[in-house]
C-alpha cells in the first residue's frame, strides 16, 4: 500500500502556500468551492444539540493554533477563521465521543486540491477542563464528501476522501484514509471504485457532504 501522511502547508499562513499534496492553492476561491459554500450554509447551526459553548470556544482556539493564525485584524477584529465558512461533523467517528471533523472554506483555506480539513479528538476524560479537544490531523486538503467505512485501524474508523491531482488525471477520485496510531494517512493508490478492505468507497456512511446535510453535520457560526 502506498500510504502517506497528509502534508502540512509550508507556510505559517494558509494562503501563502504555493502547493499541496493533491493540487495548487490559489488566491482566488474557485467557483466549485463557492458552490460548496452556498450548499453547506444550509446545514443546521452548531447549537447545543451538537456542542456546548465551552466546546465551541475551545474548538476554534485549537483550529487557530493548528493553522498558526495571526492576530485578528485591528480594523475588523476578525482573523481568517472568522471570515471562513466552517462545517463540522460532530460525534460521528468513535462511539460515545464528540470527536469533530472541521471543513474550512475560504480563499485562505481552499484551492484546486480542495479545502482545509482538520480532525479533532475529544478528551477521554470528557471534562470541561481545557483543552476540550486535541488536534489529530490538521492542514489536510481534500474535497467533499467525506465518508466513514465499516472498517477501522487503531481504534479509529477508516474514511474516504475526495482527492484531485497526485495521479488523478481528471476530476476527483475517492481515496481511503487510515489512522496509523498518530494521524490519518491517505492511500493515494486507491481511486474511484477500487475495493478498500473488501468495501467500496460508495458503501461508506456520509459524514460531510454538500447536500443534504449528513447526520451530525452542522454549520459553525
Backbone as a chain_set.jsonl record, in Angstrom:
{"seq": "XXXXXXXXXXXXXXXXXXXXXXXXXXXXXXXXXXXXXXXXXXXXXXXXXXXXXXXXXXXXXXXXXXXXXXXXXXXXXXXXXXXXXXXXXXXXXXXXXXXXXXXXXXXXXXXXXXXXXXXXXXXXXXXXXXXXXXXXXXXXXXXXXXXXXXXXXXXXXXXXXXXXXXXXXXXXXXXXXXXXXXXXXXXXXXXXXXXXXXXXXXXXXXXXXXXXXXXXXXXXX", "coords": {"N": [[0.854, -1.195, 0.0], [0.601, 2.123, -0.893], [0.905, 4.389, 1.154], [0.648, 7.597, 2.707], [1.344, 10.363, 4.878], [-0.973, 13.041, 5.486], [0.005, 16.091, 4.135], [1.576, 18.973, 5.502], [0.999, 22.476, 5.051], [3.552, 24.606, 3.83], [3.903, 27.122, 4.8], [3.334, 29.428, 7.533], [0.953, 30.749, 7.285], [-2.191, 29.974, 5.825], [-2.89, 30.893, 3.161], [-0.483, 31.533, 2.024], [0.786, 29.326, 1.054], [2.179, 27.607, -1.712], [1.83, 25.173, -2.952], [0.178, 21.989, -2.614], [-0.385, 18.58, -1.475], [-2.266, 17.371, -3.232], [-2.803, 19.261, -5.191], [-2.958, 22.714, -6.243], [-2.804, 25.626, -4.245], [-4.73, 28.588, -4.421], [-5.134, 32.156, -4.789], [-7.606, 33.046, -5.335], [-10.915, 32.147, -4.733], [-11.967, 29.116, -6.024], [-14.691, 28.574, -8.322], [-16.102, 26.223, -7.897], [-15.816, 25.801, -5.155], [-17.149, 27.995, -4.19], [-19.729, 27.279, -4.862], [-19.926, 25.081, -3.162], [-19.895, 26.367, -0.672], [-22.317, 27.79, -0.721], [-24.112, 25.632, -0.656], [-23.36, 24.284, 1.719], [-23.94, 26.12, 3.67], [-26.532, 25.681, 4.207], [-26.636, 23.797, 6.116], [-27.664, 22.705, 9.407], [-27.365, 24.92, 12.278], [-24.552, 24.816, 14.557], [-25.631, 24.276, 17.354], [-26.441, 23.797, 20.881], [-27.27, 21.202, 20.707], [-25.334, 19.904, 19.35], [-22.727, 20.808, 20.253], [-21.363, 22.189, 23.283], [-21.115, 25.605, 24.52], [-18.585, 25.956, 25.637], [-17.143, 23.888, 24.427], [-17.27, 24.702, 21.723], [-15.866, 27.123, 21.845], [-13.295, 26.214, 22.576], [-12.76, 24.549, 20.417], [-12.507, 26.379, 18.27], [-10.262, 27.734, 19.177], [-8.313, 25.692, 19.104], [-8.23, 25.222, 16.353], [-7.211, 27.679, 15.466], [-4.658, 27.582, 16.582], [-3.667, 25.3, 15.294], [-3.436, 26.169, 12.661], [-1.782, 28.264, 12.963], [-2.616, 30.97, 13.045], [-2.51, 34.518, 12.492], [-2.856, 37.413, 14.659], [-6.165, 38.8, 15.095], [-7.499, 41.145, 12.673], [-6.967, 44.614, 13.19], [-8.755, 46.403, 12.182], [-11.154, 45.037, 11.673], [-11.411, 43.218, 13.711], [-11.396, 40.547, 13.271], [-10.11, 37.322, 12.201], [-8.639, 35.091, 9.697], [-10.033, 32.726, 10.139], [-12.444, 33.522, 11.291], [-13.672, 34.674, 9.113], [-14.195, 32.625, 7.437], [-16.203, 29.914, 6.065], [-17.303, 27.329, 8.045], [-17.872, 23.981, 8.384], [-18.991, 21.28, 10.352], [-18.545, 17.841, 11.342], [-19.91, 16.128, 13.885], [-19.337, 13.968, 16.603], [-19.346, 11.583, 15.139], [-17.354, 9.766, 14.653], [-16.009, 8.056, 16.727], [-17.724, 5.833, 18.945], [-19.662, 7.223, 21.618], [-18.133, 9.493, 21.867], [-17.258, 12.95, 21.251], [-15.865, 13.609, 18.952], [-14.539, 15.61, 16.255], [-14.816, 16.55, 12.842], [-13.588, 19.126, 10.978], [-14.331, 21.202, 8.33], [-13.056, 23.672, 6.363], [-13.801, 26.556, 4.594], [-12.699, 29.055, 2.452], [-11.01, 31.758, 0.618], [-8.508, 31.67, 1.792], [-8.218, 29.123, 2.729], [-8.792, 27.252, 0.767], [-8.236, 25.622, -2.419], [-7.291, 24.343, -5.671], [-6.821, 21.774, -4.89], [-8.662, 21.247, -2.961], [-10.311, 21.855, 0.196], [-9.292, 23.013, 3.465], [-9.053, 20.595, 6.009], [-9.643, 19.383, 9.238], [-9.156, 17.088, 11.855], [-10.324, 16.507, 15.054], [-9.861, 15.182, 18.257], [-11.852, 14.4, 21.096], [-11.388, 14.97, 24.644], [-10.481, 12.156, 26.563], [-11.323, 11.962, 29.191], [-13.541, 13.504, 29.25], [-13.995, 15.925, 30.58], [-14.683, 19.406, 31.333], [-12.429, 20.821, 31.391], [-9.739, 22.755, 29.997], [-7.431, 21.675, 27.422], [-10.453, 21.07, 25.604], [-10.496, 19.69, 23.24], [-8.103, 17.898, 21.175], [-5.84, 18.254, 18.485], [-5.878, 15.987, 15.906], [-5.399, 15.456, 13.195], [-4.281, 17.819, 10.92], [-4.477, 20.612, 8.588], [-5.053, 19.267, 6.26], [-5.914, 18.814, 2.859], [-8.673, 18.379, 1.02], [-11.492, 17.283, -0.996], [-15.079, 17.348, -0.616], [-17.44, 14.578, -0.862], [-16.841, 13.405, 2.549], [-16.581, 10.225, 3.851], [-17.419, 7.483, 6.075], [-16.074, 4.297, 6.529], [-16.946, 0.812, 7.217], [-14.78, -0.434, 8.362], [-11.791, -0.309, 10.476], [-8.779, 1.177, 11.892], [-6.46, 0.988, 14.459], [-8.316, 1.75, 16.416], [-9.766, 3.816, 15.31], [-12.127, 4.853, 12.818], [-11.924, 3.88, 9.336], [-11.769, 6.157, 6.637], [-13.141, 7.726, 3.655], [-11.974, 10.041, 1.284], [-12.249, 12.75, -1.058], [-10.037, 13.304, -3.655], [-7.795, 15.315, -5.665], [-5.49, 15.604, -8.365], [-2.121, 14.308, -7.838], [-1.797, 11.91, -9.333], [-4.364, 11.517, -10.116], [-5.962, 11.919, -13.013], [-8.167, 13.181, -14.189], [-10.829, 15.149, -12.946], [-12.162, 14.187, -9.735], [-11.162, 11.733, -7.279], [-12.088, 8.996, -5.21], [-10.43, 8.211, -2.237], [-9.021, 6.055, 0.25], [-8.588, 6.727, 3.769], [-6.568, 6.08, 6.537], [-6.136, 5.581, 10.077], [-3.06, 5.792, 11.611], [-2.239, 5.431, 14.185], [-1.184, 7.732, 15.073], [-1.868, 9.837, 13.304], [-4.109, 10.52, 10.526], [-3.605, 8.823, 7.427], [-3.447, 8.843, 3.858], [-4.235, 6.543, 1.286], [-3.136, 6.853, -1.697], [-3.095, 5.284, -3.907], [-5.469, 3.997, -4.321], [-8.245, 4.472, -6.197], [-11.373, 5.912, -7.193], [-13.698, 3.433, -7.947], [-12.311, 1.436, -6.659], [-11.564, -1.39, -4.509], [-11.63, -1.258, -1.012], [-10.286, -2.778, 1.613], [-12.152, -4.791, 1.174], [-14.468, -3.336, 0.934], [-16.363, -1.066, -0.958], [-15.73, 2.407, -1.625], [-18.179, 3.686, -1.962], [-19.831, 2.463, -0.173], [-19.544, 3.668, 2.204], [-20.566, 5.589, 5.107], [-21.968, 8.762, 4.872], [-20.269, 11.578, 6.214], [-19.612, 14.267, 5.949], [-21.018, 16.37, 3.566], [-22.139, 18.105, 0.589], [-24.979, 18.393, 0.092], [-27.954, 16.518, 0.815], [-27.523, 17.745, 4.246], [-25.426, 15.628, 6.23], [-26.004, 13.199, 8.87], [-25.22, 14.495, 12.022], [-23.883, 16.645, 10.969], [-23.101, 20.088, 10.954], [-23.285, 23.712, 10.853], [-20.778, 25.892, 11.775], [-21.103, 28.803, 13.57]], "CA": [[0.0, 0.0, 0.0], [1.371, 3.363, -0.982], [0.23, 5.331, 2.048], [1.48, 8.716, 3.154], [0.647, 11.275, 5.778], [-1.424, 14.319, 4.963], [1.126, 17.024, 4.18], [1.313, 20.302, 6.065], [1.412, 23.593, 4.227], [4.898, 25.007, 4.218], [3.897, 28.445, 5.398], [2.517, 29.574, 8.737], [-0.369, 31.225, 6.902], [-2.747, 29.097, 4.805], [-2.899, 31.425, 1.813], [0.855, 31.724, 1.497], [1.316, 28.093, 0.485], [2.128, 27.589, -3.167], [1.422, 23.869, -3.454], [-0.264, 20.998, -1.641], [-0.196, 17.227, -1.949], [-3.148, 16.981, -4.321], [-3.115, 20.343, -6.117], [-2.349, 24.019, -6.004], [-3.593, 26.63, -3.554], [-4.856, 29.8, -5.22], [-5.582, 33.316, -4.024], [-8.999, 33.277, -5.67], [-11.722, 30.983, -4.405], [-12.528, 28.507, -7.229], [-16.148, 28.621, -8.371], [-16.639, 24.994, -7.307], [-15.89, 25.978, -3.71], [-18.224, 28.951, -3.944], [-20.943, 26.468, -4.887], [-19.923, 24.294, -1.919], [-20.257, 27.256, 0.431], [-23.76, 28.037, -0.785], [-24.812, 24.414, -0.233], [-23.045, 23.938, 3.108], [-24.58, 27.084, 4.574], [-27.863, 25.17, 4.507], [-26.52, 22.866, 7.244], [-28.192, 23.269, 10.651], [-26.324, 25.556, 13.092], [-23.944, 24.007, 15.62], [-26.137, 24.727, 18.645], [-26.127, 22.91, 21.999], [-27.55, 19.818, 20.321], [-24.085, 19.362, 18.833], [-21.589, 21.146, 21.102], [-21.596, 23.241, 24.265], [-20.393, 26.849, 24.256], [-17.184, 25.724, 26.007], [-16.542, 23.067, 23.379], [-17.121, 25.515, 20.52], [-14.784, 28.073, 22.098], [-12.011, 25.513, 22.519], [-12.589, 24.08, 19.046], [-11.979, 27.488, 17.484], [-8.907, 28.005, 19.639], [-7.441, 24.633, 18.589], [-8.057, 25.456, 14.923], [-6.299, 28.815, 15.295], [-3.313, 27.102, 16.893], [-3.26, 24.339, 14.268], [-3.086, 26.888, 11.443], [-0.86, 29.34, 13.318], [-3.214, 32.195, 12.501], [-2.061, 35.764, 13.117], [-3.863, 38.097, 15.471], [-7.255, 39.374, 14.301], [-7.287, 42.463, 12.094], [-7.367, 45.72, 14.059], [-9.88, 47.1, 11.564], [-12.395, 44.26, 11.747], [-11.446, 42.363, 14.896], [-11.559, 39.166, 12.818], [-8.996, 36.7, 11.503], [-9.04, 34.276, 8.554], [-11.001, 31.717, 10.558], [-13.732, 34.196, 11.491], [-14.253, 35.031, 7.828], [-14.386, 31.398, 6.664], [-17.361, 29.056, 6.322], [-16.797, 26.116, 8.683], [-18.902, 22.976, 8.62], [-18.462, 20.238, 11.227], [-19.19, 16.561, 11.604], [-19.721, 16.017, 15.341], [-19.727, 12.726, 17.251], [-19.61, 10.549, 14.14], [-16.187, 8.908, 14.44], [-15.946, 6.99, 17.74], [-18.919, 5.784, 19.805], [-19.636, 7.895, 22.913], [-17.176, 10.604, 21.837], [-17.681, 14.115, 20.473], [-14.807, 13.949, 18.003], [-15.011, 16.561, 15.255], [-14.139, 16.834, 11.574], [-13.867, 20.512, 10.601], [-14.035, 21.504, 6.928], [-12.963, 25.124, 6.376], [-13.855, 27.087, 3.232], [-12.495, 30.477, 2.138], [-9.844, 31.801, -0.264], [-7.31, 31.362, 2.572], [-8.164, 27.713, 3.108], [-9.186, 26.383, -0.347], [-7.533, 25.707, -3.684], [-7.697, 23.286, -6.586], [-6.701, 20.493, -4.191], [-9.769, 21.08, -2.026], [-10.324, 22.817, 1.305], [-8.617, 22.548, 4.67], [-9.829, 19.678, 6.841], [-8.968, 19.083, 10.498], [-9.838, 16.116, 12.716], [-10.015, 16.771, 16.455], [-10.348, 14.178, 19.203], [-12.234, 14.968, 22.39], [-10.618, 14.436, 25.773], [-11.028, 10.878, 27.02], [-11.981, 12.084, 30.497], [-14.758, 14.26, 28.977], [-14.207, 17.047, 31.491], [-14.75, 20.692, 30.669], [-11.142, 21.492, 31.539], [-9.054, 22.982, 28.722], [-8.237, 21.816, 26.213], [-11.512, 20.089, 25.412], [-10.107, 18.904, 22.07], [-6.715, 17.887, 20.717], [-5.804, 18.104, 17.037], [-5.394, 14.676, 15.475], [-4.894, 15.648, 11.837], [-4.544, 19.216, 10.543], [-3.974, 21.138, 7.324], [-5.346, 18.34, 5.18], [-6.648, 19.49, 1.795], [-9.455, 17.398, 0.272], [-12.83, 17.68, -1.434], [-16.2, 16.571, -0.103], [-17.821, 14.187, 0.501], [-16.027, 12.548, 3.406], [-17.438, 9.152, 4.35], [-16.836, 6.543, 7.045], [-16.197, 2.899, 6.15], [-17.208, -0.06, 8.372], [-13.516, -0.963, 8.88], [-11.062, 0.657, 11.295], [-7.376, 0.947, 12.227], [-6.012, 1.589, 15.723], [-9.425, 2.3, 17.182], [-10.431, 4.904, 14.59], [-12.715, 4.334, 11.58], [-11.367, 4.239, 8.039], [-12.556, 7.172, 5.943], [-12.812, 8.018, 2.268], [-11.948, 11.458, 0.96], [-12.152, 13.016, -2.49], [-8.755, 13.952, -3.929], [-7.514, 15.756, -7.03], [-4.046, 15.615, -8.553], [-1.451, 13.145, -7.264], [-2.071, 10.726, -10.124], [-5.736, 11.586, -10.608], [-5.796, 12.661, -14.256], [-9.333, 14.011, -14.459], [-11.833, 15.204, -11.894], [-11.806, 13.787, -8.386], [-11.186, 10.297, -7.033], [-12.229, 8.622, -3.809], [-9.255, 7.521, -1.712], [-9.209, 5.719, 1.658], [-7.7, 7.312, 4.773], [-6.466, 5.201, 7.697], [-5.455, 6.134, 11.248], [-1.858, 4.986, 11.823], [-1.874, 5.481, 15.593], [-0.817, 9.127, 15.358], [-2.643, 10.722, 12.438], [-4.685, 9.826, 9.372], [-2.832, 8.792, 6.194], [-4.253, 8.55, 2.678], [-3.683, 5.621, 0.305], [-3.399, 7.513, -2.965], [-3.129, 4.307, -4.996], [-6.837, 3.511, -4.478], [-9.034, 5.522, -6.835], [-12.72, 5.686, -7.7], [-14.444, 2.274, -7.472], [-11.431, 0.382, -6.162], [-12.01, -2.025, -3.272], [-10.878, -0.89, 0.179], [-10.518, -3.79, 2.647], [-13.375, -5.517, 0.888], [-15.611, -2.429, 0.883], [-16.273, 0.02, -1.922], [-15.93, 3.725, -1.001], [-19.581, 4.063, -2.01], [-20.541, 1.853, 0.947], [-19.304, 4.441, 3.413], [-21.615, 6.444, 5.652], [-21.558, 10.164, 4.711], [-20.025, 12.382, 7.411], [-19.72, 15.649, 5.474], [-21.355, 16.444, 2.15], [-22.772, 19.371, 0.212], [-26.424, 18.343, 0.352], [-28.448, 17.157, 2.041], [-26.569, 17.569, 5.348], [-25.32, 14.298, 6.82], [-26.277, 13.12, 10.307], [-24.082, 15.012, 12.779], [-23.269, 17.775, 10.265], [-23.648, 21.383, 11.354], [-22.548, 24.901, 10.433], [-20.221, 26.632, 12.905], [-21.404, 30.222, 13.38]], "C": [[0.878, 1.229, 0.0], [0.689, 4.437, -0.154], [1.18, 6.438, 2.453], [0.649, 9.631, 4.026], [0.14, 12.485, 5.017], [-0.293, 15.316, 5.148], [0.691, 18.365, 4.746], [1.74, 21.369, 5.083], [2.716, 24.145, 4.752], [4.937, 26.353, 4.912], [3.045, 28.475, 6.65], [1.102, 29.997, 8.381], [-0.915, 30.374, 5.765], [-2.589, 29.62, 3.387], [-1.514, 31.506, 1.203], [1.413, 30.471, 0.838], [1.162, 28.094, -1.028], [1.613, 26.263, -3.695], [1.04, 22.955, -2.314], [-0.088, 19.619, -2.248], [-1.002, 16.958, -3.211], [-3.44, 18.113, -5.301], [-2.493, 21.639, -5.666], [-3.31, 24.93, -5.266], [-3.618, 27.896, -4.407], [-5.366, 30.93, -4.352], [-7.045, 33.644, -4.285], [-9.79, 32.012, -5.398], [-12.308, 30.387, -5.68], [-14.048, 28.473, -7.162], [-16.767, 27.382, -7.747], [-16.78, 25.13, -5.803], [-16.949, 27.011, -3.336], [-19.572, 28.237, -3.953], [-21.063, 25.639, -3.614], [-20.392, 25.142, -0.744], [-21.758, 27.506, 0.448], [-24.55, 26.833, -0.292], [-24.599, 24.138, 1.249], [-23.667, 24.906, 4.101], [-26.031, 26.709, 4.884], [-27.836, 24.145, 5.637], [-27.101, 23.502, 8.497], [-27.071, 23.886, 11.48], [-25.814, 24.618, 14.183], [-24.39, 24.557, 16.977], [-25.821, 23.687, 19.712], [-26.489, 21.453, 21.733], [-26.269, 19.13, 19.888], [-22.927, 19.568, 19.805], [-21.996, 22.219, 22.105], [-20.807, 24.487, 23.874], [-18.907, 26.695, 24.576], [-16.477, 24.913, 24.929], [-16.319, 23.865, 22.1], [-15.971, 26.503, 20.673], [-13.423, 27.393, 21.976], [-11.73, 24.993, 21.117], [-11.981, 25.174, 18.183], [-10.541, 27.803, 17.878], [-7.924, 26.967, 19.089], [-7.215, 24.791, 17.089], [-7.099, 26.616, 14.674], [-4.854, 28.397, 15.571], [-2.8, 26.168, 15.803], [-2.792, 25.031, 12.992], [-2.213, 28.104, 11.7], [-1.348, 30.681, 12.783], [-2.691, 33.432, 13.224], [-3.19, 36.379, 13.939], [-4.95, 38.684, 14.573], [-6.911, 40.773, 13.797], [-7.759, 43.552, 13.057], [-8.607, 46.418, 13.511], [-11.2, 46.367, 11.777], [-12.531, 43.451, 13.03], [-11.595, 40.892, 14.55], [-10.282, 38.648, 12.175], [-9.53, 35.836, 10.366], [-10.116, 33.256, 8.926], [-12.392, 32.326, 10.733], [-14.448, 34.462, 10.172], [-14.504, 33.817, 6.933], [-15.745, 30.773, 6.966], [-16.828, 27.739, 6.86], [-17.957, 25.169, 8.947], [-18.259, 21.816, 9.371], [-19.243, 18.945, 11.089], [-18.874, 16.235, 13.055], [-20.204, 14.655, 15.843], [-19.974, 11.571, 16.314], [-18.461, 9.566, 13.951], [-16.134, 7.743, 15.426], [-17.207, 7.009, 18.59], [-18.669, 6.483, 21.141], [-18.568, 8.988, 23.004], [-17.74, 11.727, 20.981], [-16.545, 14.574, 19.558], [-15.391, 14.785, 16.863], [-14.154, 16.496, 13.991], [-14.555, 18.244, 11.18], [-13.405, 20.746, 9.167], [-14.153, 23.01, 6.761], [-12.876, 25.664, 4.948], [-13.682, 28.599, 3.205], [-11.317, 30.536, 1.185], [-8.564, 31.477, 0.483], [-7.14, 29.873, 2.826], [-8.497, 26.75, 1.972], [-8.3, 26.616, -1.554], [-8.006, 24.592, -4.585], [-7.642, 21.911, -5.933], [-7.888, 20.216, -3.282], [-9.714, 22.15, -0.959], [-9.754, 22.17, 2.562], [-9.552, 21.718, 5.55], [-9.014, 19.308, 8.074], [-9.806, 18.083, 11.289], [-9.365, 16.341, 14.145], [-10.643, 15.696, 17.326], [-10.762, 14.867, 20.494], [-11.385, 14.331, 23.491], [-11.281, 13.16, 26.278], [-11.752, 11.001, 28.353], [-13.272, 12.891, 30.407], [-15.034, 15.379, 29.974], [-14.318, 18.331, 30.685], [-13.453, 21.474, 30.811], [-10.506, 21.677, 30.157], [-7.797, 22.136, 28.638], [-9.309, 20.73, 26.135], [-11.146, 19.147, 24.272], [-8.594, 18.898, 21.895], [-6.741, 17.603, 19.214], [-5.156, 16.772, 16.681], [-4.735, 14.778, 14.104], [-5.258, 17.057, 11.406], [-3.971, 19.53, 9.176], [-4.09, 20.136, 6.185], [-6.189, 19.048, 4.139], [-7.354, 18.444, 0.936], [-10.753, 18.034, -0.202], [-13.861, 16.829, -0.703], [-16.753, 15.691, -1.225], [-16.723, 13.425, 1.223], [-16.957, 11.494, 3.979], [-16.671, 8.251, 5.312], [-17.116, 5.118, 6.592], [-16.45, 2.042, 7.384], [-15.944, -0.671, 8.974], [-12.816, 0.101, 9.716], [-9.616, 0.231, 11.487], [-7.069, 1.686, 13.531], [-7.122, 2.332, 16.454], [-10.176, 3.435, 16.523], [-10.947, 4.387, 13.256], [-11.919, 4.748, 10.345], [-12.327, 5.205, 7.346], [-12.284, 7.109, 4.447], [-12.894, 9.524, 2.084], [-11.859, 11.59, -0.553], [-10.875, 13.805, -2.737], [-8.695, 14.383, -5.387], [-6.014, 15.89, -7.161], [-3.443, 14.334, -8.009], [-1.735, 11.857, -8.006], [-3.498, 10.659, -10.622], [-5.735, 12.488, -11.839], [-6.96, 13.591, -14.551], [-10.274, 13.987, -13.271], [-11.286, 14.801, -10.536], [-11.84, 12.264, -8.29], [-11.359, 10.055, -5.545], [-10.994, 7.849, -3.387], [-9.475, 7.229, -0.231], [-8.183, 6.411, 2.552], [-7.741, 6.436, 6.019], [-5.76, 5.913, 8.848], [-4.281, 5.23, 11.59], [-1.407, 4.939, 13.279], [-1.495, 6.876, 16.038], [-1.687, 10.112, 14.586], [-3.277, 9.894, 11.341], [-3.74, 9.922, 8.174], [-3.748, 8.373, 5.052], [-3.515, 7.57, 1.78], [-4.047, 6.145, -1.075], [-3.528, 6.52, -4.113], [-4.531, 3.778, -5.257], [-7.71, 4.64, -4.989], [-10.423, 5.021, -7.209], [-13.35, 4.444, -7.099], [-13.584, 1.16, -6.927], [-11.913, -0.142, -4.814], [-11.076, -1.646, -2.124], [-11.214, -1.877, 1.294], [-11.847, -4.521, 2.445], [-14.607, -4.651, 0.783], [-15.367, -1.352, -0.166], [-16.428, 1.349, -1.192], [-17.401, 4.148, -0.985], [-20.389, 3.477, -0.866], [-20.356, 2.636, 2.241], [-20.511, 5.262, 3.822], [-21.179, 7.904, 5.506], [-21.387, 10.856, 6.063], [-20.136, 13.869, 7.092], [-20.011, 15.616, 3.979], [-22.083, 17.754, 1.879], [-24.253, 19.383, 0.57], [-26.948, 16.939, 0.051], [-27.441, 16.95, 3.164], [-26.599, 16.147, 5.902], [-25.731, 14.347, 8.297], [-25.039, 13.578, 11.061], [-23.396, 16.2, 12.139], [-23.931, 19.082, 10.684], [-22.73, 22.511, 10.903], [-22.086, 25.67, 11.655], [-20.409, 28.123, 12.666], [-20.781, 31.089, 14.466]], "O": [[1.796, 1.35, 0.811], [-0.019, 5.29, -0.688], [2.391, 6.227, 2.529], [-0.577, 9.671, 3.93], [0.74, 12.906, 4.028], [0.307, 15.375, 6.222], [-0.422, 18.829, 4.498], [2.724, 21.2, 4.362], [2.962, 24.157, 5.958], [5.934, 26.682, 5.556], [2.143, 27.655, 6.818], [0.154, 29.651, 9.086], [-0.182, 30.076, 4.822], [-2.193, 28.869, 2.496], [-1.383, 31.545, -0.02], [2.417, 30.547, 0.13], [0.14, 28.529, -1.559], [1.021, 26.219, -4.773], [1.51, 23.115, -1.188], [0.312, 19.495, -3.406], [-0.482, 16.378, -4.164], [-4.275, 17.929, -6.185], [-1.608, 21.657, -4.81], [-4.49, 25.006, -5.609], [-2.621, 28.232, -5.046], [-5.962, 30.695, -3.301], [-7.655, 34.422, -3.552], [-9.377, 30.922, -5.793], [-13.072, 31.063, -6.368], [-14.627, 28.359, -6.082], [-17.832, 27.462, -7.136], [-17.748, 24.637, -5.225], [-17.574, 26.909, -2.281], [-20.452, 28.55, -3.151], [-22.149, 25.504, -3.049], [-21.19, 24.691, 0.078], [-22.395, 27.442, 1.499], [-25.548, 26.991, 0.411], [-25.545, 23.797, 1.961], [-23.895, 24.546, 5.255], [-26.678, 27.341, 5.719], [-28.886, 23.673, 6.073], [-27.042, 24.723, 8.645], [-25.931, 23.427, 11.399], [-26.538, 23.748, 14.667], [-23.617, 25.224, 17.665], [-25.016, 22.787, 19.474], [-26.054, 20.565, 22.466], [-26.129, 17.916, 20.038], [-22.224, 18.617, 20.146], [-22.858, 23.052, 21.823], [-19.937, 24.433, 23.004], [-18.061, 27.241, 23.868], [-15.343, 25.218, 24.561], [-15.28, 23.717, 21.457], [-15.191, 26.701, 19.742], [-12.509, 27.929, 21.349], [-10.58, 24.995, 20.676], [-11.034, 24.919, 17.44], [-9.704, 28.103, 17.026], [-6.827, 27.321, 18.658], [-6.117, 24.52, 16.602], [-6.266, 26.548, 13.77], [-3.937, 28.817, 14.865], [-1.629, 26.235, 15.428], [-1.875, 24.558, 12.32], [-1.93, 28.882, 10.789], [-0.598, 31.426, 12.153], [-2.457, 33.395, 14.432], [-4.329, 35.914, 13.907], [-4.687, 39.027, 13.42], [-6.129, 41.492, 14.418], [-8.822, 43.43, 13.666], [-9.413, 46.957, 14.271], [-12.232, 46.988, 12.028], [-13.633, 43.043, 13.397], [-11.887, 40.074, 15.422], [-9.47, 39.423, 11.669], [-10.73, 35.84, 10.093], [-11.002, 32.958, 8.124], [-13.396, 31.714, 10.366], [-15.678, 34.474, 10.115], [-14.972, 33.961, 5.804], [-16.36, 31.064, 7.992], [-15.997, 27.096, 6.219], [-18.908, 25.516, 9.648], [-17.133, 21.416, 9.073], [-20.431, 18.943, 10.767], [-17.709, 16.083, 13.42], [-21.325, 14.237, 15.553], [-20.733, 10.66, 16.646], [-18.581, 8.625, 13.167], [-16.206, 6.582, 15.024], [-17.71, 8.082, 18.925], [-17.593, 6.349, 21.726], [-18.151, 9.361, 24.1], [-18.579, 11.504, 20.108], [-16.297, 15.771, 19.41], [-16.577, 14.684, 16.547], [-12.929, 16.399, 14.061], [-15.747, 18.528, 11.061], [-12.243, 20.519, 8.831], [-15.223, 23.576, 6.989], [-11.991, 25.278, 4.185], [-14.427, 29.332, 3.856], [-10.673, 29.515, 0.942], [-7.6, 31.04, -0.145], [-6.034, 29.413, 3.109], [-8.487, 25.538, 2.185], [-7.689, 27.675, -1.696], [-9.02, 23.955, -4.3], [-8.331, 20.987, -6.365], [-8.102, 19.075, -2.875], [-9.144, 23.221, -1.169], [-9.737, 20.947, 2.701], [-10.695, 22.101, 5.797], [-7.837, 18.962, 7.968], [-11.026, 18.221, 11.378], [-8.165, 16.363, 14.419], [-11.81, 15.344, 17.154], [-10.104, 15.808, 20.938], [-10.752, 13.295, 23.29], [-12.504, 13.097, 26.404], [-12.683, 10.244, 28.627], [-14.024, 12.959, 31.38], [-16.19, 15.742, 30.19], [-14.07, 18.332, 29.48], [-13.369, 22.635, 30.41], [-10.708, 20.86, 29.259], [-7.151, 21.892, 29.657], [-9.081, 19.597, 26.558], [-11.444, 17.954, 24.323], [-7.894, 19.777, 22.398], [-7.555, 16.815, 18.734], [-4.037, 16.473, 17.099], [-3.646, 14.248, 13.886], [-6.418, 17.456, 11.512], [-3.102, 18.821, 8.668], [-3.295, 20.169, 5.245], [-7.091, 19.808, 4.492], [-6.699, 17.703, 0.203], [-11.07, 19.172, 0.146], [-13.558, 15.733, -0.232], [-16.57, 16.002, -2.402], [-15.808, 12.877, 0.608], [-18.006, 11.825, 4.531], [-15.441, 8.26, 5.352], [-18.26, 4.769, 6.302], [-16.194, 2.495, 8.5], [-16.022, -1.357, 9.993], [-13.192, 1.273, 9.678], [-9.267, -0.93, 11.273], [-7.386, 2.867, 13.675], [-6.904, 3.397, 17.032], [-11.123, 3.968, 17.101], [-10.285, 3.569, 12.618], [-11.319, 5.822, 10.309], [-13.546, 5.077, 7.461], [-11.302, 6.504, 4.018], [-13.761, 10.191, 2.648], [-11.445, 10.659, -1.244], [-10.648, 14.843, -2.116], [-9.441, 13.886, -6.23], [-5.331, 16.243, -6.2], [-4.166, 13.373, -7.745], [-1.898, 10.81, -7.38], [-3.815, 9.825, -11.47], [-5.527, 13.695, -11.719], [-6.766, 14.674, -15.103], [-10.495, 12.94, -12.661], [-10.119, 15.034, -10.22], [-12.463, 11.592, -9.112], [-10.845, 10.808, -4.719], [-10.556, 6.938, -4.089], [-10.05, 8.054, 0.48], [-7.049, 6.65, 2.139], [-8.818, 6.088, 6.503], [-4.886, 6.75, 8.622], [-4.468, 4.038, 11.835], [-0.312, 4.46, 13.574], [-1.484, 7.176, 17.232], [-2.18, 11.093, 15.143], [-3.013, 8.696, 11.233], [-3.145, 10.971, 7.932], [-4.71, 7.633, 5.258], [-2.32, 7.728, 1.532], [-5.151, 5.904, -1.562], [-4.019, 6.876, -5.183], [-4.772, 3.172, -6.3], [-7.899, 5.646, -4.306], [-10.61, 3.841, -7.506], [-13.531, 4.375, -5.883], [-14.067, 0.043, -6.746], [-12.586, 0.568, -4.068], [-9.855, -1.712, -2.269], [-12.305, -1.822, 1.861], [-12.564, -4.827, 3.398], [-15.701, -5.172, 0.562], [-14.273, -0.793, -0.243], [-17.186, 1.423, -0.225], [-17.824, 4.884, -0.094], [-21.505, 3.926, -0.602], [-20.951, 2.295, 3.263], [-21.367, 5.59, 3.001], [-20.099, 8.255, 5.983], [-22.24, 10.741, 6.944], [-20.691, 14.638, 7.877], [-19.336, 14.92, 3.221], [-22.573, 18.419, 2.792], [-24.723, 20.281, 1.269], [-26.455, 16.259, -0.849], [-26.583, 16.073, 3.06], [-27.663, 15.54, 6.027], [-25.794, 15.422, 8.893], [-23.934, 13.113, 10.784], [-22.427, 16.722, 12.692], [-25.156, 19.177, 10.76], [-21.554, 22.295, 10.61], [-22.904, 26.061, 12.487], [-19.927, 28.653, 11.665], [-20.942, 32.31, 14.449]]}, "num_chains": 1, "name": "protein.A"}
